[in-house]
Amino acid sequence: MQKSWAEAYATARDSAKPLPGEPTPVGAAAGRVLAAAVRCERPVPAFDNAAMDGYAVAGAGPWTIRGRVLAGAVTGGPVVTPGCAVEIATGAPVPAGTEAVIPYERCAVDGGVVSAGRPERAHIRRAGDSLAVGALVVPAGRTVTATVVAAAEQAGAEQVLAHRAPTVTLLVTGDEVISDGVPGPGQVRDTFTGLVTAVTARAGGVLDGRRLLPDRRDLLDAALREAGTDVVVVSGSSSAGAADHLHELLSAGGATWLVRGVACRPGHPQALAVLPDGRWVVSLPGNPYAGLVAALTLLEPLLTALAGRPAAVLPCAPVSGSPKLMPGGVRIVPAEADGTLIGAGSVGLHAAANADFLAVLPGDWTPGSPATLLRVP
């Protein structure tokens, strides 16, 4: 079931549907995607208010000042009658009877009497001028940003219907892997947790749990069964060696394989499967750079789809260098923003750490030709 890199990426992108929407407090919905449109629940503005600092007046001038209204005042204050004026601040509710607000700079005040020419504009923002109740604030499908939150709150929304953020469990396998401290002989530090956390968050998901597992079939089997998240990511145990149990366990458990090997270097053993209960399993090769490639190829587009976000449009730009290509597949190489390729092996992450993108180079690529680019997390 080996696929081309483009087929594997498209499979991860297109196989999942957005998770159901759930009522979510507006302030807690940031970063999630709207499953339903937000509509105005309170007119914007909510009440008639002054658009300028000045005097609220009625009738012809001059006007005798009868009071003052500041922003935050309750409605039902002084009533403006012909020949009277009420000093008013921007945003303050206009008193009943007001015909116009005359800005300070157009007024002359002497002994409590305001004189000014008849204003050309009323300088009053009427209730509902911007949005009436029921009007569309933000359509479904939009990612909730800080501005979306502010607009929804201004329109009186307390909750929105947002797609549930996909949850992820990470299982880091390998007798040699430690989570902290200085590695001893034959040991390596876990480099997957930070990468998977970043890719998950960027795609709109949440890393809900992480476990380090030795290379034991029974422990991996139990961990797969116990993971209650939408997606289970397994690093290592992805090949066919004596310590690689994942494929055997998934097949025995009735998983449906969508991707089982990708024609790319590095990252060939990556895989994507669906368990009978609907949970997704993403298999990342144990080599750190190959695992990063797989996370960007399978995990990120899968989580993006589950989160309800629109599929990313991958940039394509000319790149230059002299990497070793892969006939019949793609070579994935770190690249700087200016298109310069940086050499890297399947283990080292240092080149990717100094790169802005990973360039996907087909077997017939030539220096200076365009390549698909994956953004480095």
TORTORLO-14427 format. One record per residue: x, y, z of N, C-alpha, C, O, CB in turn. Coordinates in steps of 0.1 Angstrom, whole numbers, plus 2048, in hexadecimal, padded with zeros to 3 digits. Glycine has a CB too. Example, Ala and Ser with C-alpha at 12.3 -4.5 7.8 and 13.67 -1.06 7.14 Angstrom:
# residues 2
8847C784E87B7D384E8847DF84E88E7DF8558717D385A/8807EA8478897F584788180084F88680B85088D7FA839/
***
This chain:
# residues 377
8087F480080080080080980D8008048178047F780080C/81580B7FC81E8177FB8188217F281481E7E782C8137F7/81882E7F68138387EE81E8427EA8288437F180783F7F5/81B84A7E08248557DD82285F7E881885F7F082185C7CF/82C8687EA82A8727F481E87B7F281687D7FC83787C7F4/81B87F7E680F8877E38028807E77F98867EC80F88C7D5/8028737E37F686B7E77F48697F67E986A7FB7F785D7E0/7FF8677FD7FF86680B7FA8728127F187281B80C862811/7FF87E80E7FB88B8137EC88D8117E589181980389680D/7E888A8047DA88C8017D18838087C588780C7D888A7F1/7D587680B7CD86D8127CB8728217BF8728267D485F813/7D58778277D487C8357CB8888357C388B83E7E287F83A/7CC89082B7C589D82A7B689B8277AD8A282D7CA8A681F/7B389081F7A588F81A79D88482179188381E7A588C80B/7A387C82979C87082E79387383B78A86C83D7A6865832/79787E84278F88184E78588C84C787895844799884859/77A88B85477089685477289E86177789886B762890853/76E8AA86176F8B286E7678AB87975D8A68777698C086B/76D8AC8857668A789175A8B08947598BB88F7708A889D/7508AA89B7448B189D7468BF8A474F8C18AB73A8A98A5/73C8C88A273C8D48A97378D38B772F8CA8B97358DF8A1/73B8DB8C07368DB8CE7358EA8D273E8F28CF7408D38D7/72B8ED8DB72A8FB8E07368FE8E873A8F68F171D8FC8E8/73C9098E674990D8EC74891C8F07449248E875590B8E3/74C91F8FC74C92E9007559358F675F9308F275292F90E/7519418F27589488E876794A8EB76F9478E27519568E6/76A94E8F77789508FA7809438FA78C9448F8779956908/77A9388FB78192B8FB7829258EE78891A8EC77B921905/77C92B8E477C9258D678792A8CD7889258C276F9298CF/7909328D279B9378CA7A392B8C57A79228CC7A49418D2/7A692C8B87AE9228B17A69168AB7AB90F8A37B891C8BB/7999158AF79190B8AA78991089E78991C89B7879068B5/78290789777B90B88B76C90B88D76690289477E90187F/76591588875691688A74F90B88275190A876752924886/74790488973E8FA88373190087E72A8FA87673C8EE88C/72E90C88372291387F72592287F72E926886716910888/71D92987771F93787771C93E88471493988C71793E86B/72394988772095189271795C88D71A96388472D957899/70B95E89470296889070097289C70296F8A76F496288C/6FC97E8986FB9898A26EF9868AB6E49848A76F999789A/6F29878B86E89858C26E49928C96DA9928D06ED97B8CD/6EC99C8C76E99A98CD6ED9B38C36F89B28BD6F09AB8DB/6E49BD8C06E89C78B56F59CE8B86F99D08C36DD9D18B3/6FC9D18AD7099D88AE7089E58A67069E489A7159CF8A8/7099F18AC7099F38BB6FD9EE8C26F29EC8BC70CA028BE/6FE9EB8CF6F29E68D66E99F28DA6DD9EF8DD6F79E08E3/6ED9FE8D96E4A098DC6E9A168D46F4A168CF6E4A0D8EB/6E0A208D26E4A2C8CC6EFA338D46EDA358E06D8A368CA/6FAA368CE705A3C8D570CA478CD70BA478C170FA328DA/713A4F8D471AA5B8CE726A568C672EA4E8CB71EA658D8/728A5B8BA734A588B273FA628B474AA608AF730A578A3/73CA6D8BC747A778BE745A7C8CC73AA7B8D2746A838B4/74FA828D274EA8A8DE748A978DB74CA9E8D175CA8B8E5/73EA9C8E2739AA98DF72CAAB8E772BAA88F3736AAA8D0/722AB08E0715AB38E7709AAD8DF708AAF8D3713AC38E8/701AA68E66F4AA18E06EAAAC8E16E7AB28EB6EFA958E8/6E4AAF8D56DBABB8D56CEAB78CD6CDAAC8C76E2AC68CD/6C4AC08CF6B7ABF8C76B3ACD8C46B5AD68CB6ACAB78CF/6ACACE8B86A8ADB8B46B3AE48B06BEAE08AE6A0AE18BF/6B0AF18AE6B9AFB8A96C1B018B56BBB028C06B3B068A1/6CDB058B36D5B0B8BE6D3B1A8BF6CBB1F8B76E4B088BB/6D9B208C96E2B1A8D36DBB108DC6CEB118DE6EAB248DB/6E3B088E46DDAFE8ED6E3B008FB6EFB028FD6E0AEF8E7/6DAAFE9046DEAFF9126E2AF29176DAAE89166D3B0691B/6EEAF191D6F3AE49226EBAE092F6EAAE7938702AE4926/6E5AD392E6DDACE9396E3AC29406DCABC9486CFACB933/6EEABD93C6F4AB19426FFAAC93B704AB19316E9AA7944/704AA093F70FA9993970DA8A939707A8494371DA9C940/711A8392E710A7492D71DA6F929722A7391F704A70924/723A66931730A5F92D72EA51929723A4B92B739A60939/738A4B922737A3D91E735A3492A73BA37935744A39916/72DA2B92972AA2293471EA2693C719A1E944735A2193D/718A3193970CA35940700A2D93B700A28930709A4493D/6F7A2B9446EAA249416E2A2D9386E2A399396E3A1F94D/6D9A269306D0A2E9286C5A349316C4A3093C6CAA2691C/6BEA3D92C6B3A439346B8A4F93C6B2A539476ADA3993D/6C3A569386C8A6293F6C0A6E93B6B4A6D9386D7A6493C/6C6A7993B6BFA869376B9A859296BFA7F9206C9A92939/6AEA8C9286A7A8C91B6ABA9A9156ABAA491B697A8B91D/6AEA999086B2AA59006A5AAB8FA69EAA48F26BDAA28F6/6A2AB78FD697ABE8F769CAC98EE6A7ACE8F068DAC3902/694ACE8E5699AD98DD69EAE58E5698AE98EE68DADE8D4/6AAAEA8E16B1AF58E76BAAF08F36C0AF88F96A7AFE8ED/6BAAE38F56C3ADE9006CEAD58FA6CDAD08EF6BBAD590A/6D9AD49026E4ACC8FE6E9AC390A6E8AC79166F0AD48F9/6EEAB79076F4AAF911702AAB90D704AA69026ECAA2914/70CAAE91571AAAB91271BA9C911715A9591A724AB191C/722A96907722A88905730A83900737A8A8F9717A848FB/733A77905740A7190173EA678F6733A618F5747A6A90D/748A648EE747A5A8E3743A4C8EA749A488F3754A598DC/73AA468E4735A398E972BA398F3725A2F8F7741A328EE/728A458F971DA4690370FA468FC70EA4A8F171FA5490B/706A409036F8A3F8FE6F2A4D8FC6F3A569056EFA37907/6EDA508F06E7A5D8ED6DAA5F8F56D2A558F56E5A608DE/6D8A6A8FB6CBA6C9036BFA6C8F96C0A6F8ED6CCA7990B/6B4A698FF6A7A698F76A5A788F26A8A818F969BA65900/6A0A798E669EA868E06A9A8C8D86A8A968D169AA908EA/6B5A858D96C1A8A8D26BFA8A8C26BBA7F8BD6CDA838D6/6C2A958BC6C1A958AD6CFA948A76D0A8F89C6BAAA18A8/6D9A998AE6E7A988A96F1A9A8B46EDA9F8BF6E9AA389E/6FDA968B2708A998BB712AA28B3716A9F8A870FA8B8BF/714AAE8B971DAB78B372BAB68BA72CAB78C6718AC68B5/736AB38B2743AB18B8748ABE8BF744AC98BB74DAAD8AD/750ABC8C9756AC78D175CAD28C875AADD8C9760AC28DB/763ACD8BE76BAD68B5762AE08AD767AE98A7775ACF8AD/756ADD8AC74DAE58A4744AEE8AD73BAF58A9744ADD89B/746AED8BA73EAF48C4745B008CA752B008CC739AEB8CF/73EB0A8CE742B158D773AB158E372DB158E2742B238D0/740B148EF739B148FC73BB20904747B2490673DB07904/730B26908732B33910727B3391B71BB33917731B3F907/72AB32927721B33932716B2893270BB2B93571AB40932/71BB1C92E711B1192E708B109226FEB09922709B1293A/70CB18918704B1890C70DB14900718B198FE6FDB26909/708B0B8F8710B068EC70AB0C8E06FEB0D8DD70FAF68EB/714B128D8710B178CB718B108C0724B0D8C1713B268CA/711B0D8B5717B068AA70EB0689E702B0789F71BAF78AD/714B0489270BB03886705AF5886709AEC88D714B05879/6FAAF487F6F3AE887E6FCADD878702ADF86D6E6AE9875/6FEAD187F707AC787A703AC186D6F7ABF86B709ABC885/70DABD86570AAB7858707AA885A700AA2853715AB884F/70DAA286570AA94868705A93877708A9C87F718A8C867/6FEA898796F8A87887702A82891701A8489D6ECA7D886/70DA7B88C717A75895711A6C8A0715A6C8AB71FA8089B/707A6489B700A5B8A4701A4D89E6FDA4B8926F1A5F8A7/706A438A5706A358A06FAA2F8A66F8A2D8B2713A2E8A5/6F1A2B89D6E4A258A16E5A168A46EDA0F89E6D9A27896/6DDA118AD6DDA038B16DB9FB8A46D29FD89D6D3A008BB/6E49F18A26E39E88976E89ED88A6E79E78806D59E5895/6EE9F988A6F49FF87E6FE9F58786FE9F486B6FAA0C880/7079EF8807119E687B70B9D887870D9D286E71D9E5884/7049D38826FF9C58816F19C58886F09C98947089BB887/6E79BF8816DA9BD8886DA9AF88D6E29A78896CF9BF87E/6D19AD8976CF9A089C6CD9958916C49988896C499F8A7/6D498A8926D39808876DC98187C6DD9788746C5980882/6E398D87B6EC98F8706F99868716FC98387C6F199E86F/6FF98286670B97A86671698186C71998D86770E974858/71D97C87672998187B73597B87573E98186F72A98088B/73696D87674196687073B95986A73395287174C96387A/73F95485E73994885973F93C85F74A93C86473B94884A/73993085D73F92386174B92185974D92684D73491885F/75591A85F76191685876D91F85B77891D85875F91684A/76A92B86277493486577B92F87277592B87C76F942867/78993187279092E87E78E93A88878E94588479F92C87C/78B93689578894189F7959478A379E9428AA78193A8AB/79795489E7A295C8A279E9668AD7939668B27A8964896/7A896D8B27A49778BD79A9818B77929868BF7B197E8C1/79B9858AB79298E8A57849888A477A98F8A6797993897/78397B8A077697489F7709748AD7649768AF77896689A/7789718B77739718C576D97F8C97629808CE77E96D8CF/7759898C67709978C976399A8C275A9A08C777B9A18C6/7629978B575699A8AD74A9928B273F9988B375999789E/74C9868B674197E8BB73C9838C97309848CB74596F8BD/7469878D174298D8DE73B99A8DC73199D8E374E98F8E7/73F9A28D37399AF8D072A9AD8CC7229B58CF7419B78C5/7289A28C471B99F8BF7129978C97079938C671C9978B2/7179968D570F9908E07109818E170997B8E97029938DE/71997A8D971A96C8DA7219678E672C96C8E97219668CD/71C95E8EE7229588F972994B8F67349488FC718956905/7249448EC7299378E87299378D972293E8D272192B8EE/73292E8D373292B8C573391C8C47369158CD73E9328BE/72F9178B87309098B573D9078AE73E90B8A27239048AD/7469008B47548FF8AE7578F08AD7538E88B675E9068B7/75D8EC8A27628DE8A176B8DB8AD7748E28B17698DC893/7698CF8B27718CA8BD7808C98B87828C48AD76C8BD8C3/7898CD8C07978CC8BD79B8BD8BD7998B78C87A08D58C6/7A28B88B37A68AA8B47B18A78BF7BA8AF8C07AB8A58A6/7AF89D8C67B88998D17C288F8CC7BF8868C47B18958DD/7CE88F8D17D98878CD7E08808D97E28878E37E388F8C5/7E28738D87EB86C8E17F88698DA7F88648CE7E485F8E7/80386B8E08108688DA81685D8E281885D8EE81A8748DA/81A8528DB8218468E082F8468DA8318438CF8198398DE/8398498E38478498DE84D83C8E284E8398EE84F8558E5/8508338D88558268DB8648258D986A82D8D284E81C8D1/86981B8E08788198DF87E8178ED87D81F8F587F8248D8/88580C8EE88D8098FB8978148FD89B8169088937FB8FB/89C81A8F28A78238F38A38318F68AC83A8F98AF8238E6/8968348F68918428F789084690688983F90E8848448F0/89585290A89385791788D86591588F86C90B8A085891F/88586A92087E87691E88688292488488E920871876926/89088092D89888B9328A58859378A787993789089293D/8AE88E93A8BB88A93F8C58889348C188A9288BA87E948/8D18849378DB88292D8DB8739298DB86A9318E9885933/8D987191C8D98639178E585B91B8F086091A8D7863908/8E384F91F8EE8469228F283F9158ED84290B8EB83C92D/8FB8359168FF82D90B8F28269048EB81F90B90982290F/8F18288F78E68228F08D88298F28CE8248EC8E48148F4/8D88358F98CC83C8FB8CB8488F28D584E8EE8CA83F90A/8BF84D8F08BC8598E98B18618F08A885B8F68B98578DA/8B186E8EE8A68768F489A8768EB89B8758DF8AB8858F6/88E8778F18828788EA8818858E28818908E98758768F3/8818858D58808918CD8728938C787089D8C088B8918C2/8698898CA85D88A8C38528928CA8498988C485887C8C1/8538928D78488998DF8468A78DA83B8AC8D884A8988EE/8518AF8DA8518BD8D684C8BF8C88448C88C585E8C38D8/8518B68BF84D8B88B183E8B58AF8378BC8A88558AF8A8/8398AA8B582B8A68B38228B08BA8178B38B58298988B9/8278B58C581F8C08CC81D8CC8C38128D18C28258C48D9/8288D08BD8278DC8B481F8DA8A88178E28A58368E08B0/8218CF8A18198CC89580A8CA8998028CF89181E8BF88E/8078C48A47F98C28A87F38CF8AB7E88D28A67F98B98B5/7FA8D88B27F48E58B57F28ED8A97E88F48A77FD8ED8BF/7FC8ED8A07FB8F58937EF8F088B7E98F88848088F488B/7EB8E488C7E08DE8847D38E088B7C88DC8857E28D0880/7D38E58977C68E789E7C38DC8A87B78DB8AD7BB8E9895/7CC8D38AB7CA8C88B47D08CB8C27D68D58C47CF8BB8AF/7CE8C18CB7D38C28D87DA8B58DC7D48AA8DB7C78C58E2/7E68B58E07ED8AA8E57E88A68F37EB8AE8FC7FD8AC8E5/7E189B8F47DA8989007E288F90A7DF88F9167CD8928FD/7EC8889047F487F90D80087A9057FF8798F97EB874912/80A87690D81687190681C86791081D86991C82087D904/82085B90A82685191183384C90A83484B8FE81D845913/83D84891284984190D84783391084382E91B856846914/84982B90584781C9068538149028598188F883B8188FE/85780A90986280290585D7F98F98517F98F68677F8910/8667F28F28627EA8E785C7DD8EA8627D28E886F7E88DE/8507DE8F08497D28F483B7D28EE8337DC8EF8477D1904/8387C78E782B7C68E081F7C88E98167CF8E582A7B88D9/81F7C28F58147C28FE8117D19038067D59048167B9909/81C7D890681A7E690A8157EF90080D7F89028287EB910/81A7ED8F38157F58E88077F28E57FF7FB8E381E7F38DC/8037E58E67F57E18E47EC7E88EE7E27ED8EA7F47D28E4/7F07E78FB7E87ED9057E77FC9047DC8029057EE7EA913/7F28039007F18118FE7E88158F37E181F8F48008168FC/7E980E8E87E08118DD7D180F8E17C98178DD7E38078D1/7CE8058E97C08038ED7BB80D8F67B08128F67BF7F58F3/7C58128FF7C181C90A7C082A9057B983290B7CB81B915/7C782D8FA7C783B8F57B983F8F17B38398E77D183D8E9/7B38498F87A584D8F57A48598ED7998608ED79E84F902/7AE85C8E57AE8698DD7AA8668CF7A985A8CB7BC86F8DD/7A88708C77A486F8B97AF8698B17AD8618A77A087C8B3/7BB86C8B47C78688AC7D18638B67D48688C17CD8748A4/7D88578B27E38528B97EF8538B07EF84D8A57E08438BE/7F98598B580685A8AD8108518B48128528C080B8698AD/8168498AC82083F8B182D8428AA82E84289E81C8308AF/8388468B28458488AC84D83B8AE84D8368B984C8548B2/8548378A485B82A8A585281F8A28468218A08628298B2/8578128A384F8068A184880689483D8018928458048AC/84F80D88A84880F87D84C80687284780686784981D879/8577FE87485D7F686A8597E886C84F7E487186C7F8869/8627DF86885F7D086886A7C987186B7BD86F85F7CB85A/8717D087A87B7CA8828757C288E8697C28908847D4887/87E7BC8958797B48A18727BC8AB86A7B78B38857AD8A7/8767C98AC8707D28B68647DA8B185F7E38B887A7DB8BC/8607D88A48567E089E8497D889E8477CF89685A7E4890/8407DC8A78337D58A88277DC8A381C7D68A38327D18B7/8287E88A081C7F089D8147EB8918077E98938207FE89A/81A7E88868127E387B80B7D687E7FF7D487A81B7E286E/8127CD88480C7C08887FF7C38917F57BC88F8167B788F/8017CB89B7F67CE8A47EA7D489D7DE7D189F7FB7D78AF/7ED7DE8947E27E588D7DA7DB8847CE7DB8837E77F1885/7E27D387D7DB7C98747D37BF87C7C87BC8787E57C286B/7D87BB8877D17B188F7C57B78957BB7B08987DA7AC89A/7C57C48987BA7CB89D7AF7D08947A67D78977BE7D78A5/7B17CC8877A77D087D7A87DE87779E7E38727997CE882/7B47E48797B57F28747B57F28647B87E885E7C37F8878/7B07FD85F7B07FF8517BC80884D7BD8138537A280684C/7C48038457D080A8417CD8148357C781082B7DC80083C/7D08208377CE82A82D7DC82D8267DC83081A7C8837833/7E682E82E7F482F8297FD8268307FC82583D7F983E82B/80481E82980E81582F81B81582781E80C81F80880682F/82281F82A82F82282382D82C81982382D81183481581D/83783581883784080E84484080784E83E80C83484E816/8438437FA84E8437F18568507F38558597EB84B8417E2/85C8517FF86485D80187085A80A87084F81185B868809/87A86280A88686181288986F81888A87881189285B80A/88A87082588786582F87886483287086C82C88F86883C/87485B83A86685A83E85F84F83785284E83886086683C/86584683185E83B82985583383284A83082D868832823/85882F83E84F82584684382C84C83B82585285781F851/84083984A83583F85082883984B82783384083584E84D/81D83A85481183385080583A857807842861811824855/7F98378527ED83D8577E28328567E082C84C7E884A84F/7DB8308627D18268637C582B86B7C78348737D7819869/7BA8248697AE8278717AA81B8787A88108727A282C868/7A881C8857A481188E79580E88C78E8188887A781389C/79080388F78180088E77880A89576D80C89177E7F2892/77D80F8A07758198A87768278A37718308AA77A8188B7/77D82989877E83689278A83F89678C84989077283E896/79283A89F79E8418A27A983F8977A98358907A483C8B0/7B184A8967BB84A88C7C98478927CB84A89D7BC858884/7D184088A7DF83D88F7E88428847E783E8797E182D892/7F284A8897FC84F88080984988580D84B8907FD85F880/81084387C81D83C87F82884587A82984886E81E82E879/83184988383D85187F84984988084B84288A83E85E888/85284987785F84287886784788486585288886884486B/86F83E88A87684189688284B89488685289E87C83589C/88784C88889285688688C864886881867880899854878/89286D88E88B87A89188888288487D887883894882899/89188387B88E88B86F88388486687A88B86189A88E867/88487786587A87085E86C87186586287285E87E86185D/86C87287286087387985A88187784E883876862871888/86288B87685E89987385789986584C89F8638698A3874/85E89385B85889284E84A88B84E84189084886188A845/84988085683C87985683288285D82688185983E86C85D/83588986882C89186F82689C86681A89F86783289887B/82E8A285D8298AC8548228A68488198AC8428358B484F/82589984581E89383981188D83D80788E835827888834/81088784980388084D7FC8868587F0889858806872850/80388A8637FC88E86F7F689C86D7EB89E87180688E87B/7FE8A58687F98B38677EC8B485E7E28BA8628038BC862/7EC8AF8527E08B084A7D48A88507C98AC84E7E38AB83C/7D789D8577CC89585D7C589E8687B989F8687D1888863/7CE8A48717C88AC87C7C18B88777B78BC87C7D38B0886/7C78BE86C7C08CA8667B28C78627A98CF8647C98CF85A/7B08BB85B7A38B785779A8B486378E8B98627A48AB84E/79F8AD86D7968AA8787928B78807878B788579E8A1882/79B8C18807988CE88778E8D687F7898E08847A48D5889/78B8D28727828DA86A7888E68637828EE85D7778DF872/7958E686379C8F185C79E8EE84E79E8E38497AA8F3862/79E8F98457A08F68377AE8F08347B78F483B79E90482F/7AE8E882B7BB8E18277C58EC8247C38F681D7B98D781C/7D28EA8287DC8F38257E08F38177E08E88117E98F082E/7E38FE8117E88FF8047F79008057FD90A8097E290C7FC/7FE8F580180C8F48038138FD7F98108FD7ED8118E6802/81C9057FE82490E7F582D9067EC8318FB7EF82C9197FC/82F90C7E08399067D68429117D183D91B7CD8318FF7CB/84F90E7D28589197CE8659127C98689077CD85B9227DA/86D91A7C18799147BC8839127C888491A7D188091E7B2/88B9077C78959047D18A19007CA8A18FB7BE8908F97DB/8AD9017D08B98FE7CA8C28F77D38C28F97DF8C090B7C5/8CA8EE7CD8D48E67D58D78D97CD8D38D87C18CE8E27E3/8DE8D07D38E28C47CC8E08B87D58EA8B17D88F18C57C8/8D48B57DA8D18AA7E28D189D7DA8D089D7CE8C48AB7E9/8D28917E18D18847DA8C28827D98BB8817E38D88797E3/8BD8807CD8AF87E7CA8AB86F7CC8B48677CC8AB8837BC/89E86D7CC89985F7CE89185B7C18868607BF89085E7DA/8978537B988F84F7AD8828487B188283F7B98988457A4/87784C7AA86A8467AD86484B7BA8598467BE86C8377AE/86A8557C086485A7CD8688687CE86C86F7C58688527D9/86786D7DB86C87B7DE87687B7E98768737F28608847E2/87F8847E88898877F28848947F988189E7F38988897ED/88389480787E89F80E88A8A581689089F81F87389B818/88D8B281289A8B88178968C681D88E8CD8188A38BA80B/89D8C982889B8D682E89F8E18248A88E081D8A38D883B/8988ED82589B8F881C89990582489090682C8928F780F/8A290F8208A091C82689692481E89191F8148AE923825/89292F82488793781E88B93C81088293E807884943826/89893D80D89C9427FF89D9367F58A19387EA8A9949800/89992A7FA89991F7F18A69177F18A790D7E98979237E3/8AF91A7F98BC9127FA8BA9068028B590680D8C791B800/8BD8FA7FC8BB8ED8038C78EB80D8D28EF80B8BB8E27F9/8C38E48188CD8E18228CE8D28238C38CC8258CA8E8830/8D98CC8228DB8BE8238D78B88318D98BF83B8E98B9820/8D18AC8318CD8A683E8CB89783C8C78928328C08AC843/8CF8908468CD8828468C087F84D8B98888518D887A84D/8BD87284F8B086E8548B086F8638A586F8698AD860851/8BB87186A8BC8718798BC87F87E8B58838878C786987E/8C58878788C889587D8BD89E87B8B789F8708D589A877/8BA8A78858B08B18848B78BF8828B08C98808A78B1890/8C48C08838CA8CD8838C88D48768C68E18778D98CB885/8C78CD86B8C58D585E8B68DA85E8B48E585A8C78CB852/8AD8D286289F8D786389D8E286D8958EB86B8968CB867/8A58E28778A58ED8818A98FA87B8A69058808AD8EA88D/8B18FA8718B690686A8AF90985E8B39128568C5905867/8A490285B89C90384F88F90A85288A90A85D89A8F6848/88990F84787B91584887190B84386590B84787B922841/87590283A86C8F98338738EC83187F8EB8328678FF826/86B8E182E8708D582886C8D581A8608D681786B8C8830/8758D38118728D38028708C57FE8788BC80187D8DA7FA/8658C27F78618B57F28668B47E38608BA7DA8528B27F3/8718AC7E18788AC7D487589F7CD8798957D18878AE7D6/86D89F7C286B8937BA87888E7B38828957B28608957AF/8778827AE88387C7A988888379C89488279988086E7A5/88088A7958848917898878A078C8888A878287A89077E/8878A479988A8B279C8988B67978A18AE7978888B57AB/8998C37928A58C978E8A88D679689E8DC79A8A68CC77F/8B48D979A8B78E57A28B18F179C8B28F47908C68E77A3/8AA8F97A48A39057A089590379D88D90D79B8AA90B794/8908F679C8828F479987A8F57A587F8F47B08818E6793/86D8F77A48648F97AF8638EB7B78648E17B18568FE7AB/8608ED7C485D8E17CC8528E57D68518F07DA86A8DC7D3/84A8DB7DA8408DC7E58488DE7F28528D87F48378D07E5/8438E87FA84A8EB8078418E88138358EB81284E8FA806/8468E281D8408DF8298468E88348528E98358418D082E/83E8F083B8438F98458488F28518418EA857838904849/8548F585585A8EF8618548F486E85290086F86A8F1861/84F8EB8778498F08838538F688D8508FB8988428E588A/
***
